[in-house]
Amino acid sequence: MARLARPDMTLVQLRYFLAAATKRSMTEASLDLHVAQSAVSTAIAQLERGLGVQLFVRQRSRGLALTDAGEQLLLDARSLLAQVDEMTDTVRGKHYDVRGTLRLACFVTLAPFVLPRLISRVRELHPNLRIEIIEADVDGTTDLLLSGSVEAAIAYDFGRAHDLTFDRLYTSAPHVILAHDHPLAGREELALTDLDGEDLVLLDTPHSREYFLGMHEAAGVEPRVRYTSRSYETIRSLVGRGEGYSVLNHIPQSPMTYDGGEVVAVPLAGPRADPLEVCFVRVTNVRPTARARVIGTLAREMFGSGASGPA
């Protein structure tokens, strides 16, 4: 019996396919790749003909949807191209010569505490390596990783592991945030029961909301939520104006708020006040590139030395 000829496919075709599958759009893929849209369309059409399968269902109003064959190729192509990038990095030079662009997701409230220092350190040690940042909430970060839109992420470990590996960098303990002239602002530590009956200004991002409300429930306190916000600085400014207390895990070095108020951070007492783990996250079954390994190593060196958080 004659053997079926193996289809010819190129790395360019696979890269164009990966971009289109990630963006779910030929147009956005072409913009991301800095090539004409016709080049992306032609490469994917050739890939489909060579493989003898349909990779996408073209939906006029909703963009591209992957077929079952497309989903499988996406998984395999992502792994293969990561190995190609790794081989290229190895041929070009050693660990310290790594170059290119790494797309890194970061949980939005963590970004100002970890990214500036990390980016500056990368630029100092690896001037040919560029980090492209995408800020997102927990679910958005997970989607970016699993879709291959980013190679790695820095995020909290809320226990939703999926197919992700969480490498712990440090833990961040919760603190009560009060206006500087609040009667309890001078305490060395506070339990949530000390604030029972006062207004709460709640950080309202996915999973953060459940984390903070669950903390109150565990302490037997029913919080009186007066304001909510997805912004750290809005929360701090409202607290600084005496509009209530809040609970946050990361504490800026300056007690001053954007609008000139002042807040204090008091450690939260009690065995139920569990800290959050900040982790370097990647997809488990995808081999990390040299770029991702460099960033992960630097993040561990800078933030994973046993300290309670970024200095």
C-alpha positions as CSV (number, residue, x, y, z in Angstrom):
1,M,0.0,0.0,0.0
2,A,1.4,3.4,-1.0
3,R,2.1,5.7,1.9
4,L,0.5,9.1,2.1
5,A,2.9,11.9,1.4
6,R,3.5,14.1,4.4
7,P,2.1,17.6,3.8
8,D,4.6,20.4,3.4
9,M,4.2,23.2,5.9
10,T,6.4,26.1,6.8
11,L,7.2,27.9,10.0
12,V,5.8,31.0,8.5
13,Q,2.5,29.3,7.8
14,L,2.4,28.1,11.4
15,R,3.3,31.5,12.9
16,Y,0.5,33.1,10.8
17,F,-1.9,30.4,11.8
18,L,-1.0,30.9,15.5
19,A,-1.5,34.6,15.3
20,A,-4.9,34.3,13.6
21,A,-6.0,31.6,16.1
22,T,-4.9,33.8,19.0
23,K,-6.5,36.9,17.7
24,R,-9.5,35.1,16.1
25,S,-9.1,37.6,13.2
26,M,-7.0,37.7,10.0
27,T,-7.0,41.5,10.2
28,E,-5.7,41.7,13.8
29,A,-3.2,38.9,13.1
30,S,-1.8,40.9,10.1
31,L,-1.5,44.0,12.3
32,D,0.3,42.0,15.0
33,L,2.7,40.4,12.4
34,H,3.2,43.6,10.5
35,V,2.3,42.0,7.2
36,A,-0.6,42.4,4.7
37,Q,-3.8,40.6,5.5
38,S,-3.6,38.8,2.2
39,A,-0.4,37.2,3.3
40,V,-2.0,35.8,6.4
41,S,-5.0,34.5,4.4
42,T,-2.9,32.9,1.7
43,A,-0.6,31.2,4.2
44,I,-3.5,29.7,6.1
45,A,-5.3,28.6,2.9
46,Q,-2.1,26.9,1.8
47,L,-1.7,25.2,5.2
48,E,-5.3,24.0,5.1
49,R,-4.8,22.6,1.6
50,G,-1.6,20.9,2.6
51,L,-3.1,19.3,5.6
52,G,-6.4,18.5,3.9
53,V,-8.4,19.8,6.8
54,Q,-10.4,23.0,7.6
55,L,-8.7,24.9,10.5
56,F,-11.2,27.8,10.8
57,V,-14.9,28.5,10.4
58,R,-15.2,32.0,9.0
59,Q,-18.0,33.9,10.8
60,R,-18.7,37.3,9.4
61,S,-19.9,38.9,12.5
62,R,-17.8,37.0,15.1
63,G,-14.5,36.5,13.4
64,L,-12.7,33.1,13.2
65,A,-13.7,30.0,15.2
66,L,-11.3,27.1,15.4
67,T,-12.5,23.6,14.2
68,D,-11.5,20.5,16.2
69,A,-8.5,20.1,13.8
70,G,-7.6,23.8,14.3
71,E,-7.7,23.4,18.1
72,Q,-5.3,20.4,17.9
73,L,-3.0,22.2,15.6
74,L,-3.0,25.3,17.8
75,L,-1.8,23.2,20.8
76,D,0.9,21.5,18.7
77,A,2.0,24.6,16.8
78,R,2.4,26.6,20.0
79,S,4.6,23.9,21.5
80,L,6.6,23.5,18.3
81,L,7.2,27.2,17.7
82,A,8.3,27.5,21.3
83,Q,10.9,24.8,20.7
84,V,12.0,26.6,17.5
85,D,12.4,29.9,19.4
86,E,14.4,28.0,22.0
87,M,16.7,26.5,19.4
88,T,17.2,29.9,17.8
89,D,18.1,31.4,21.2
90,T,20.6,28.6,21.8
91,V,22.3,29.0,18.4
92,R,22.5,32.8,18.8
93,G,24.2,32.7,22.2
94,K,24.1,31.8,25.8
95,H,21.5,32.7,28.5
96,Y,22.7,36.2,28.8
97,D,22.3,36.9,25.1
98,V,18.5,36.2,25.0
99,R,16.6,38.7,22.8
100,G,13.3,39.3,21.2
101,T,9.9,40.2,22.7
102,L,8.1,38.4,25.5
103,R,4.4,39.1,26.0
104,L,3.7,39.1,29.8
105,A,0.4,39.3,31.4
106,C,0.0,40.8,34.9
107,F,-2.9,41.0,37.3
108,V,-3.9,44.7,37.1
109,T,-3.5,45.5,40.8
110,L,-0.1,43.9,41.0
111,A,1.3,45.7,38.0
112,P,2.5,48.9,39.7
113,F,4.2,47.0,42.5
114,V,6.2,44.5,40.4
115,L,6.5,45.5,36.8
116,P,8.5,48.8,36.9
117,R,11.4,47.2,38.9
118,L,11.3,44.0,36.8
119,I,11.3,45.9,33.5
120,S,14.2,48.1,34.6
121,R,16.2,45.0,35.7
122,V,15.5,43.3,32.4
123,R,16.6,46.3,30.4
124,E,19.8,46.5,32.5
125,L,20.8,42.8,32.1
126,H,19.2,42.0,28.7
127,P,19.1,45.1,26.6
128,N,17.9,43.1,23.5
129,L,15.0,41.6,25.4
130,R,11.7,43.6,25.3
131,I,8.7,42.9,27.5
132,E,5.2,43.7,26.2
133,I,2.8,44.0,29.0
134,I,-0.9,43.2,29.1
135,E,-2.8,44.0,32.3
136,A,-5.9,41.9,33.1
137,D,-7.9,40.5,36.0
138,V,-7.5,36.9,37.1
139,D,-9.9,35.4,34.5
140,G,-8.4,37.5,31.7
141,T,-4.9,36.5,32.7
142,T,-5.9,32.8,32.6
143,D,-7.5,33.3,29.1
144,L,-4.4,35.1,27.8
145,L,-2.2,32.2,28.9
146,L,-4.3,29.4,27.7
147,S,-4.9,31.1,24.3
148,G,-1.2,31.6,23.8
149,S,-1.6,35.4,23.7
150,V,1.1,35.6,26.3
151,E,4.0,33.4,27.3
152,A,3.8,33.9,31.0
153,A,2.1,36.0,33.7
154,I,2.5,37.4,37.2
155,A,-0.7,36.9,39.1
156,Y,-2.2,35.8,42.4
157,D,-2.9,32.1,42.9
158,F,-6.6,32.0,43.7
159,G,-6.6,28.2,43.3
160,R,-8.0,28.1,39.8
161,A,-5.1,26.1,38.3
162,H,-6.6,24.8,35.0
163,D,-3.5,23.7,33.0
164,L,-1.2,26.3,34.6
165,T,1.9,26.0,36.7
166,F,2.2,28.5,39.6
167,D,5.7,29.2,40.8
168,R,5.4,31.2,44.0
169,L,7.4,34.4,44.2
170,Y,6.2,35.9,47.6
171,T,3.2,36.2,49.8
172,S,1.3,39.4,50.4
173,A,-0.6,39.7,53.7
174,P,-3.8,41.7,54.1
175,H,-3.8,45.0,55.9
176,V,-6.6,47.3,57.0
177,I,-6.5,50.7,55.3
178,L,-7.7,53.6,57.4
179,A,-7.7,57.4,57.2
180,H,-4.7,58.7,59.1
181,D,-7.0,60.4,61.7
182,H,-9.2,57.4,62.2
183,P,-9.5,56.5,66.0
184,L,-8.0,53.0,65.3
185,A,-5.2,54.2,63.0
186,G,-2.6,54.0,65.8
187,R,-3.2,50.3,66.6
188,E,-0.4,47.8,65.9
189,E,-2.9,45.3,64.4
190,L,-6.6,45.1,63.9
191,A,-9.2,42.3,63.7
192,L,-12.1,42.7,61.4
193,T,-14.4,42.5,64.4
194,D,-12.8,45.8,65.6
195,L,-14.4,47.4,62.5
196,D,-17.9,45.8,62.7
197,G,-20.5,48.4,61.9
198,E,-18.2,50.7,59.9
199,D,-18.5,51.3,56.2
200,L,-16.3,49.2,53.9
201,V,-14.8,50.5,50.6
202,L,-14.4,47.3,48.6
203,L,-11.8,46.4,45.9
204,D,-14.2,44.9,43.4
205,T,-12.3,42.8,40.9
206,P,-13.1,39.2,40.0
207,H,-11.9,36.9,42.8
208,S,-10.7,39.8,44.9
209,R,-14.3,40.6,45.9
210,E,-14.9,37.0,47.0
211,Y,-11.5,36.9,48.8
212,F,-12.3,40.1,50.9
213,L,-15.9,39.3,51.6
214,G,-15.0,35.7,52.5
215,M,-12.5,37.1,55.0
216,H,-15.2,39.1,56.7
217,E,-17.6,36.1,56.7
218,A,-14.9,34.0,58.3
219,A,-14.5,36.6,61.0
220,G,-18.2,36.7,61.7
221,V,-18.6,40.2,60.4
222,E,-21.2,41.3,57.9
223,P,-19.6,44.2,56.0
224,R,-21.5,47.3,55.2
225,V,-20.2,48.0,51.7
226,R,-20.6,51.7,51.0
227,Y,-18.5,52.0,47.8
228,T,-16.8,49.6,45.4
229,S,-14.1,50.3,42.8
230,R,-11.7,48.3,40.6
231,S,-8.9,50.8,41.2
232,Y,-6.5,50.6,44.1
233,E,-6.0,54.4,44.1
234,T,-9.7,55.1,44.1
235,I,-10.1,52.9,47.1
236,R,-7.2,54.6,48.9
237,S,-8.5,58.1,48.1
238,L,-12.0,57.3,49.4
239,V,-10.5,55.9,52.6
240,G,-8.3,58.9,53.0
241,R,-11.4,61.1,52.8
242,G,-13.0,59.2,55.7
243,E,-15.5,57.3,53.6
244,G,-14.8,54.0,55.2
245,Y,-12.1,51.4,55.7
246,S,-10.7,48.9,53.2
247,V,-8.6,45.8,53.2
248,L,-5.8,45.5,50.7
249,N,-2.7,43.3,50.3
250,H,-0.2,45.5,48.6
251,I,0.8,48.7,50.4
252,P,2.3,51.6,48.4
253,Q,5.4,53.1,50.0
254,S,3.8,56.6,50.2
255,P,0.8,57.1,52.6
256,M,-0.4,59.9,50.4
257,T,-3.3,59.4,48.0
258,Y,-3.7,60.9,44.6
259,D,-6.0,63.7,45.8
260,G,-3.8,64.7,48.8
261,G,-5.4,62.5,51.5
262,E,-3.4,60.3,53.8
263,V,-4.0,56.7,54.8
264,V,-2.3,54.2,57.2
265,A,-2.0,50.4,56.8
266,V,-2.5,48.3,59.9
267,P,-1.7,44.6,59.8
268,L,-4.8,42.4,59.9
269,A,-4.9,40.1,63.0
270,G,-6.5,36.7,63.2
271,P,-5.8,33.1,62.0
272,R,-8.3,33.5,59.1
273,A,-6.4,36.5,57.5
274,D,-4.7,34.3,54.9
275,P,-2.1,36.0,52.7
276,L,-2.2,35.9,48.9
277,E,0.5,34.1,47.0
278,V,2.0,36.1,44.1
279,C,3.2,33.7,41.4
280,F,5.0,33.5,38.1
281,V,2.6,31.6,35.9
282,R,2.9,29.6,32.7
283,V,1.1,26.9,30.7
284,T,2.1,23.5,32.1
285,N,2.4,21.6,28.9
286,V,4.2,24.2,26.8
287,R,7.9,24.3,27.1
288,P,9.0,27.8,28.2
289,T,11.3,29.7,25.9
290,A,14.6,31.1,26.9
291,R,12.9,34.5,27.2
292,A,10.3,33.2,29.6
293,R,12.9,31.4,31.7
294,V,15.0,34.6,32.0
295,I,12.0,36.6,33.2
296,G,11.0,33.9,35.6
297,T,14.5,33.6,37.0
298,L,14.7,37.4,37.4
299,A,11.3,37.6,39.1
300,R,12.3,34.9,41.6
301,E,15.6,36.6,42.3
302,M,14.0,40.0,42.9
303,F,10.8,39.0,44.7
304,G,11.2,35.4,45.8
305,S,14.0,35.8,48.5
306,G,11.6,35.2,51.4
307,A,10.5,38.7,51.7
308,S,6.8,39.5,52.3
309,G,6.6,41.5,49.0
310,P,8.3,43.9,46.8
311,A,10.6,46.3,48.5
